Structure formats: C-alpha cells, structure tokens
Amino acid sequence: MTRTTESRAMQGKVALVTGAAGGIGAAVVRAIAERGGVTAAVDANSVALKETTEPLAAEGLRVEAFVADVTRPDDVEATVTAVEARLGPVDYLVNAAGILRLGDARNLSDTDWADTMAVNATGVFHMSRAVVNRMVPRRAGALVTVASNAAGTPRTQMAAYAASKAAATMFTKCLGLEVAEFGIRCNLVAPGSTDTPMLSSMWHDHDSGRETTVRGSLETYKVGIPLRKLATPREIADAVVFLLSEQASHITLHALTVDGGATLGV
Ligand SMILES: NC(=O)c1ccc[n+]([C@@H]2O[C@H](COP(=O)([O-])OP(=O)(O)OC[C@H]3O[C@@H](n4cnc5c(N)ncnc54)[C@H](O)[C@@H]3O)[C@@H](O)[C@H]2O)c1
C-alpha cells in the first residue's frame, strides 16, 4: 500500500517548499502531495527541479514547479505571487533550500561565508517574509524551516554553515513569536546526517564516509549516531509534515531534532 491511500489529511492545502529538487525538499514535496496537498516545488536548479517534479506529477500527485533563487528578494516576491495566483493561498511554507561550504573558520573565503549566509539565513528571511505577510490577514498558516543540529553544536569545518543555521533558527522563532497571535505556527526541524547529495559531498569515499559518519570520530569531536544509521530524507520529511499538520496545532517556536541521537539530546 502506498502512503497515498494512508491519509488525505492535507487535502486541499497549498504548500510551498523551497529546495524542492534536493534530497530532503523532494521528500517533503512527496509527503505533502501523498497526503492530498497541492505543492509548489521551488528551487534554483531548473533541471533538477524538472527531474523531481515530473515523475511525481506522472504518479498523479499535485505538484507544480517554480524556478526561483531564494537569495533574490524580487524573485521570491514574484514567485509567491505566481504560486498564489496559480494554486491559491499558501497554507504551509517549508524552507528547505540550503548550501554547505566546508572549511576551517580561520581560512573561509569571503565568498563562501557570504553565499552560505545568503541562502541559509537570508533566503529563509526572504521567503518567510513574503509568505507570512500573506498569511497574517488570513489568520492561518504553518511554517517549518529545515535548519540543522549544527545550529546548536559546534562542528569543525562547518563554522559558516552552523552560523547560518543558528541565524535561521532564531529568525524563525522570533517570527513565530510575532505571528502567534494570528494563529500562525513557526517551527524548525533540525536534521543530523541525512542521506542526500549534500551529505555525500562531505565524503572522500562513499562507503568509508558513511561508516565514519555513523561510527563518529574522536579527532573531530563527533560521537557518531547512537541509532547506528543515517536518516533517510523521508524520516526528515515525516517530522516536517507532523509540524505542519493539525496534530501539531499547539506547537510553535519549537526545534525538533531528528538526528538519531547524534547530539545526545542536548
Ligand atoms: N543532508 C544532511 O545531512 C542535512 C543535515 C542537516 C540539515 N540539512 C539541511 O536540509 C536542507 C535540505 O538539504 P539536502 O540534504 O536535501 O540538500 P540538497 O543539496 O540535496 O538540496 C538542497 C537544494 O537547495 C537548492 N538551493 C540551493 N540554493 C538555492 C537558492 N539560492 N534558491 C533556491 N534553491 C536553492 C538546491 O538546488 C538543492 O536542490 C538544507 O537546508 C540543509 O542545510 C541537511
């Protein structure tokens, strides 16, 4: 049995998902569409976006592709306007677009720092502002930002990334505080190592990279993953969908860590 038949809990809802051509974003798009939602799949990579959305549409799931760069405020505004004109008022926003640039904090280039902040922090600001301003008069909506367990745990080589995710985390919580009175909920999912192209880009060799990630490494102060496995994109998507759903109707300003115990629940 596919999940399509399991639940139609998001029937008629309109979702906008950024980073929709990536591992986690694509899983979120699928999870929402399988629950009956209509999803605007937004990504800067037009080729990958087409490859992600066409098979879903061919399965009969309601997904439409919108190419946009979250670092560009005009692009974001125009895209949200186009999504609402085409699909209707946005009920759910998922900020999943992200980039990872590795490097020692002391040697990071200006470009790597600026690009990381532009996508992971400012991109979340642009898209959340555009969507939530439209939700406020309707007094309804839910937003989930996909941050990272690195937002709260120092990691070697990840200073720019972790700082950008910490910024996105606090932005999302402060926004959520301001719009709670309108019934709009703003939460975060903080994944740990998840089996996507972003994670494998950190590895020199696929098999040993996977094994070291799970086992941990004392030299880099990583304890490994107590559940002894990487997350699948679907496991992250399930947490996102929960926080969007009515089952989370009294949850806001919350960061849900989904990392198999890698940050020891701290
Ligand atoms: N994979 C992991 O281990 C992991 C762990 C923690 C957090 N995350 C976070 O989860 C989210 C999804 O990551 P993923 O693993 O699926 O990565 P991914 O690289 O597979 O996907 C990221 C997507 O974001 C898109 N994107 C990048 N810049 C963009 C921009 N300026 N505008 C619009 N789209 C843009 C890319 O084209 C890509 O499709 C990211 O925010 C990432 O930081 C991932």
Ligand as a Chemical Component Dictionary entry (heavy atoms), coordinates in Angstrom:
data_LIG
# 
_chem_comp.id                   LIG 
_chem_comp.type                 NON-POLYMER 
_chem_comp.pdbx_formal_charge   0 
_chem_comp.three_letter_code    LIG 
# 
loop_
_chem_comp_atom.comp_id 
_chem_comp_atom.atom_id 
_chem_comp_atom.alt_atom_id 
_chem_comp_atom.type_symbol 
_chem_comp_atom.charge 
_chem_comp_atom.model_Cartn_x 
_chem_comp_atom.model_Cartn_y 
_chem_comp_atom.model_Cartn_z 
_chem_comp_atom.pdbx_ordinal 
LIG N1  N1  N 0  21.710 16.243 4.275  1  
LIG C1  C1  C 0  22.035 16.493 5.534  2  
LIG O1  O1  O 0  22.786 15.732 6.148  3  
LIG C2  C2  C 0  21.461 17.708 6.234  4  
LIG C3  C3  C 0  21.666 17.798 7.616  5  
LIG C4  C4  C 0  21.145 18.892 8.289  6  
LIG C5  C5  C 0  20.434 19.870 7.603  7  
LIG N2  N2  N 1  20.261 19.754 6.253  8  
LIG C6  C6  C 0  19.527 20.833 5.593  9  
LIG O2  O2  O 0  18.410 20.298 4.925  10 
LIG C7  C7  C 0  18.085 21.118 3.788  11 
LIG C8  C8  C 0  17.996 20.245 2.544  12 
LIG O3  O3  O 0  19.275 19.654 2.357  13 
LIG P1  P1  P 0  19.540 18.411 1.412  14 
LIG O4  O4  O 0  20.384 17.481 2.158  15 
LIG O5  O5  O -1 18.273 17.951 0.808  16 
LIG O6  O6  O 0  20.488 19.121 0.346  17 
LIG P2  P2  P 0  20.494 19.081 -1.254 18 
LIG O7  O7  O 0  21.809 19.684 -1.624 19 
LIG O8  O8  O 0  20.132 17.727 -1.736 20 
LIG O9  O9  O 0  19.305 20.101 -1.619 21 
LIG C9  C9  C 0  19.372 21.475 -1.431 22 
LIG C10 C10 C 0  18.517 22.130 -2.505 23 
LIG O10 O10 O 0  18.512 23.557 -2.290 24 
LIG C11 C11 C 0  18.565 24.166 -3.567 25 
LIG N3  N3  N 0  19.104 25.526 -3.464 26 
LIG C12 C12 C 0  20.367 25.892 -3.160 27 
LIG N4  N4  N 0  20.492 27.224 -3.221 28 
LIG C13 C13 C 0  19.278 27.709 -3.566 29 
LIG C14 C14 C 0  18.766 29.015 -3.795 30 
LIG N5  N5  N 0  19.572 30.097 -3.690 31 
LIG N6  N6  N 0  17.460 29.176 -4.124 32 
LIG C15 C15 C 0  16.652 28.083 -4.263 33 
LIG N7  N7  N 0  17.088 26.814 -4.088 34 
LIG C16 C16 C 0  18.381 26.636 -3.731 35 
LIG C17 C17 C 0  19.494 23.283 -4.385 36 
LIG O11 O11 O 0  19.359 23.497 -5.790 37 
LIG C18 C18 C 0  19.068 21.903 -3.934 38 
LIG O12 O12 O 0  18.061 21.349 -4.769 39 
LIG C19 C19 C 0  19.187 22.169 3.685  40 
LIG O13 O13 O 0  18.740 23.376 4.248  41 
LIG C20 C20 C 0  20.295 21.566 4.518  42 
LIG O14 O14 O 0  21.157 22.550 5.034  43 
LIG C21 C21 C 0  20.749 18.695 5.553  44 
# 
loop_
_chem_comp_bond.comp_id 
_chem_comp_bond.atom_id_1 
_chem_comp_bond.atom_id_2 
_chem_comp_bond.value_order 
_chem_comp_bond.pdbx_ordinal 
LIG N1  C1  SING 1  
LIG C1  O1  DOUB 2  
LIG C1  C2  SING 3  
LIG C2  C3  SING 4  
LIG C2  C21 DOUB 5  
LIG C3  C4  DOUB 6  
LIG C4  C5  SING 7  
LIG C5  N2  DOUB 8  
LIG N2  C6  SING 9  
LIG N2  C21 SING 10 
LIG C6  O2  SING 11 
LIG C6  C20 SING 12 
LIG O2  C7  SING 13 
LIG C7  C8  SING 14 
LIG C7  C19 SING 15 
LIG C8  O3  SING 16 
LIG O3  P1  SING 17 
LIG P1  O4  DOUB 18 
LIG P1  O5  SING 19 
LIG P1  O6  SING 20 
LIG O6  P2  SING 21 
LIG P2  O7  DOUB 22 
LIG P2  O8  SING 23 
LIG P2  O9  SING 24 
LIG O9  C9  SING 25 
LIG C9  C10 SING 26 
LIG C10 O10 SING 27 
LIG C10 C18 SING 28 
LIG O10 C11 SING 29 
LIG C11 N3  SING 30 
LIG C11 C17 SING 31 
LIG N3  C12 SING 32 
LIG N3  C16 SING 33 
LIG C12 N4  DOUB 34 
LIG N4  C13 SING 35 
LIG C13 C14 SING 36 
LIG C13 C16 DOUB 37 
LIG C14 N5  SING 38 
LIG C14 N6  DOUB 39 
LIG N6  C15 SING 40 
LIG C15 N7  DOUB 41 
LIG N7  C16 SING 42 
LIG C17 O11 SING 43 
LIG C17 C18 SING 44 
LIG C18 O12 SING 45 
LIG C19 O13 SING 46 
LIG C19 C20 SING 47 
LIG C20 O14 SING 48 
# 
